[in-house]
Amino acid sequence: MGLDVKNILKKLSFNTFIPFFYPFMMLPLKGFRKEAVQMCNFKAGDKLIIPGVGTGYDLPDIPLGVLIYGVDISEVMLGIARTRLKLHEKNNNINLSIMDAEKLDFPSNTFDKAILGLFLTCVYDPQKAFAEIVRVMKPGGEILIYDHLLRTNKWTQPIISHLDVLMKYNFCSVIRIFEDVIKNQPVTVVQVKKGDPFGFIRGFLLRKDV
Ligand SMILES: C[S@@+](CC[C@H](N)C(=O)[O-])C[C@H]1O[C@@H](n2cnc3c(N)ncnc32)[C@H](O)[C@@H]1O
């Protein structure tokens, strides 16, 4: 991937301390993750891309027969995903590689499905990464986003922006707004699901316009 200055701190965090506490942070999301993945209408032979696949928590919920391409910038997160696959899965349709999702090494119109789980709040430039995903999707392809992307809120925004300064370079941003990330892209939102009573985590199913 070469020297990637904008991702230096993030790669360092995801290759050192984050993998240790990541499983504990993910526990509250376990139930909703499955529900969110089920928002996709998978068919056998579908090609699925998972940018920022991390340690592979989504993989067990994807039906067999789907061809999965997971990419990530962290060797350690991807290494854990590979170990987990060896231990638990008999699915040969999973390809995991180190790749910057802001510059995907796939031709346009390749994928039928994409799952962006806790990714758009983590990647350095969410607009650029989302545009890249839209580029590699086939027209009519489904993009599932589940994340703590916010609604516009002028009252809470100034407070949490302070917290954001501490977190956005080495872990995740807490002030990204769904509408800002997807704006100007040829996609339509077809379903939204709350992941908790307050809607802090939400699932969004989008379709690339034909
Ligand atoms: C919060 S984790 C989410 C992992 C997984 N999707 C999940 O739901 O558990 C975000 C992941 O995105 C990866 N990531 C951050 N920036 C990236 C980029 N530019 N390209 C690919 N992966 C990236 C991180 O290394 C990390 O594994």
The ligand as an SDF file (V2000), in Angstrom:
LIG
                    3D

 27 29  0  0  0  0  0  0  0  0999 V2000
  -14.5470    0.2450   13.5350 C   0  0  0  0  0  0  0  0  0  0  0  0
  -13.7690   -0.9550   12.5340 S   0  0  0  0  0  0  0  0  0  0  0  0
  -15.1550   -1.8400   11.8480 C   0  0  0  0  0  0  0  0  0  0  0  0
  -14.7660   -3.2410   11.4510 C   0  0  0  0  0  0  0  0  0  0  0  0
  -15.9160   -4.1120   10.9290 C   0  0  0  0  0  0  0  0  0  0  0  0
  -16.5240   -3.5560    9.7440 N   0  0  0  0  0  0  0  0  0  0  0  0
  -16.9490   -4.3360   11.9910 C   0  0  0  0  0  0  0  0  0  0  0  0
  -18.1250   -4.0610   11.7300 O   0  0  0  0  0  0  0  0  0  0  0  0
  -16.5920   -4.8250   13.0800 O   0  0  0  0  0  0  0  0  0  0  0  0
  -13.2410   -0.0220   11.1290 C   0  0  0  0  0  0  0  0  0  0  0  0
  -12.2340   -0.7550   10.2460 C   0  0  0  0  0  0  0  0  0  0  0  0
  -11.9640    0.0670    9.1040 O   0  0  0  0  0  0  0  0  0  0  0  0
  -10.5920   -0.0510    8.8000 C   0  0  0  0  0  0  0  0  0  0  0  0
  -10.2160    1.1080    7.9780 N   0  0  0  0  0  0  0  0  0  0  0  0
  -10.0400    2.4060    8.3560 C   0  0  0  0  0  0  0  0  0  0  0  0
   -9.7050    3.1570    7.2940 N   0  0  0  0  0  0  0  0  0  0  0  0
   -9.6760    2.3310    6.2140 C   0  0  0  0  0  0  0  0  0  0  0  0
   -9.3890    2.5140    4.8340 C   0  0  0  0  0  0  0  0  0  0  0  0
   -9.0550    3.7090    4.3350 N   0  0  0  0  0  0  0  0  0  0  0  0
   -9.4580    1.4420    4.0180 N   0  0  0  0  0  0  0  0  0  0  0  0
   -9.7860    0.2070    4.4910 C   0  0  0  0  0  0  0  0  0  0  0  0
  -10.0500   -0.0280    5.7930 N   0  0  0  0  0  0  0  0  0  0  0  0
  -10.0050    1.0160    6.6530 C   0  0  0  0  0  0  0  0  0  0  0  0
   -9.9000   -0.1440   10.1620 C   0  0  0  0  0  0  0  0  0  0  0  0
   -8.6110   -0.6970   10.0580 O   0  0  0  0  0  0  0  0  0  0  0  0
  -10.8960   -1.0310   10.9200 C   0  0  0  0  0  0  0  0  0  0  0  0
  -10.5670   -2.3890   10.8020 O   0  0  0  0  0  0  0  0  0  0  0  0
  1  2  1  0
  2  3  1  0
  2 10  1  0
  3  4  1  0
  4  5  1  0
  5  6  1  0
  5  7  1  0
  7  8  2  0
  7  9  1  0
 10 11  1  0
 11 12  1  0
 11 26  1  0
 12 13  1  0
 13 14  1  0
 13 24  1  0
 14 15  1  0
 14 23  1  0
 15 16  2  0
 16 17  1  0
 17 18  1  0
 17 23  2  0
 18 19  1  0
 18 20  2  0
 20 21  1  0
 21 22  2  0
 22 23  1  0
 24 25  1  0
 24 26  1  0
 26 27  1  0
M  CHG  2   2   1   9  -1
M  END
$$$$
